[in-house]
Amino acid sequence: MHLKDLDVSRLPRNTKETVWLEVAQRADGGHWKLPFLYVTGSTVGPILLVLAAVHGDEYEGVEAIPRIFRRLTPDDLCGTLLMVPICNVPAYGTATRNSTIDGKNLARVFPGDAHGTITEQIACFLTEKLLKSADFLIDLHSGGIAARIPTLIGYIRSDDERGQRTLAGAEAFGTAVMWGHPLPVPPGRSLTVATDLGIPALYTEAPGGGFSRTEDVRCFTTGVLNVMKHLNMLEGKPQLQPVTHHLLG
């Protein structure tokens, strides 16, 4: 199934489905499409958006999202889970951080431009069709091919209600390393747009290296499910682990 005009508010309740989202026209006459997995519970509740492969060489979220999807049924869920396992399809096809079509970094062009390059159009689509409808965002990143970063959960640190909700979500995610970033958020990120919209937002990192480690896929899978429990989208309590490093700045 392909969706040209996605409206999150009109997704049918009590449904679990995978579809393709048509984002932009290709030069060959086809369309650039993003894979989209969603689960809607029988009752209305929070809307959680999970993104992955914003950089085309980061694979942990690509692996984790299908695992999360397989473990859920609509009967289990209160609210709506929206997941895009590969956001930067052009870069993913070439295993590169940035798109080889326009050379741009998807994580630096949000909220995007509907009339811009393909990377800017993808950012605009994600912003307008998904992010603006969400109550909470998790953007799954890692070090990719070039960088080596500890497995961690990052969050935007502020003293307002949104900041308190974000910190609580980061604690619920459950990693040994947490990293709180003070305002203002640098421009161009998905977290930038979410923060401007008042939406609590988290991001992950992991060692990367051009492949995904089993322990990181497991961490991301459990972390998203933990946040869903924290948001009362699922029954149960988050499976936490001791925090060894809580970085600020």
Stockholm file with secondary structure:
# STOCKHOLM 1.0

chainA/1-249         MHLKDLDVSRLPRNTKETVWLEVAQRADGGHWKLPFLYVTGSTVGPILLVLAAVHGDEYEGVEAIPRIFRRLTPDDLCGTLLMVPICNVPAYGTATRNSTIDGKNLARVFPGDAHGTITEQIACFLTEKLLKSADFLIDLHSGGIAARIPTLIGYIRSDDERGQRTLAGAEAFGTAVMWGHPLPVPPGRSLTVATDLGIPALYTEAPGGGFSRTEDVRCFTTGVLNVMKHLNMLEGKPQLQPVTHHLLG
#=GR chainA/1-249 SS CEESSCCGGGSCSSEEEEEEEEEEECTTSSEEEEEEEEEECSEEEEEEEEEECSSTTCCHHHHHHHHHHHHCCGGGCEEEEEEESCSCHHHHTTTCSSCTTTCCCGGGSTTCCTTSCHHHHHHHHIIIIIGGGCSEEEEECCCTTTCCCCCEEEEEECSSHHHHHHHHHHHHHCCSEEEEEESSCCTTSHHHHHHHTTCCEEEEECCCSSSCCHHHHHHHHHHHHHHHHHTTSSSSCCCCCCCSEEEEC
#=GC SS_cons         CEESSCCGGGSCSSEEEEEEEEEEECTTSSEEEEEEEEEECSEEEEEEEEEECSSTTCCHHHHHHHHHHHHCCGGGCEEEEEEESCSCHHHHTTTCSSCTTTCCCGGGSTTCCTTSCHHHHHHHHIIIIIGGGCSEEEEECCCTTTCCCCCEEEEEECSSHHHHHHHHHHHHHCCSEEEEEESSCCTTSHHHHHHHTTCCEEEEECCCSSSCCHHHHHHHHHHHHHHHHHTTSSSSCCCCCCCSEEEEC
//
